[in-house]
Amino acid sequence: MELFAETIAEELDFRLEAENMLDVARSLVELGQKAYVVPRPHPDLVTAGAGHGAPAGFAFDDAVGIRAAGLDTAALVGRG
């Protein structure tokens, strides 16, 4: 159980995931690989656990809320 708890804590530490993203991006640059793009993590949004400082968003089917926020639902669906 202790190992499980440690593993879960590591998996939910998004700082580690951000480091992994940067490592992969560096590797792709070193290899001259330009077909893949690795998004840059936003340091202010990367935390040690789930739910801490996560940006607010919308449920996929919350068309009313999305429109109320001034977003174009047709454009969002087209991009998706």
N, C-alpha and C positions, 0 to 999 in steps of 0.2 A: 504494500500500500504506500509505503514511503517513496519508493521509486516512481510509482504512478503519480503521486503528488508533485514530485520534482519535475517529472517529464511534462506534466500539464502546465506547471508554472513556467517552464522554458518555452513551451509552445505558445503560451499567451503573452510572452514578453515580446512585444512588437519591435522593441529596439533591436533584438537579435535578427528579426526578419528584415529590418531596414538595413542592417549591416550586410546581410546576405544579398540583398538587392544591389547594394553598391559594389560588392565583390563580383557579382555576376556581370554588372555593367562594365567594370574595369577589365574583366577577362575578355569580354566581347570586343572592347576597344583594342586591347593588346593583340587579339586575333585578326583585327581588321574587319570584323563582322559588322555589317551595317544593315542587315535584313531584319534584325530584332531590335526593339527599343525597350529598355527597362525604365519604368517610371522612377523618378527621383522621389524618395520619401520626404515628407514635410516634417522636419524635426519637432515643430511645436505640436504635431498631432500624433507623434509616435510615443507610446507610453509603455510602462512595464506590465500592463494588464489590460484585459478587455473592459471596455465600458468607461475607462477613465479619460475624459477629454475627447471622446469621440464626437466628430461633427454630426450635427442633426441632419436628417435626411427625410425622405418620403417613402412610404410603402409603395411598391410597384403599382398597385391598383388605386392609389389615392389621386385620381385625376383632378378632383375638386381642389385638393390642397396644393397640387402642383400648379394648376392654373392660377390659384389665388396668390401664389408666390411670384406670379408674372412669367412663368416659364411656358414655352410653346410645346404642348404635349405632342402635337403632330411631328415637330422637328425632333423631339426626343425619341419617339418611336422610329422615325426614319434613320436616326443615327444608330439605334440599337440593332 
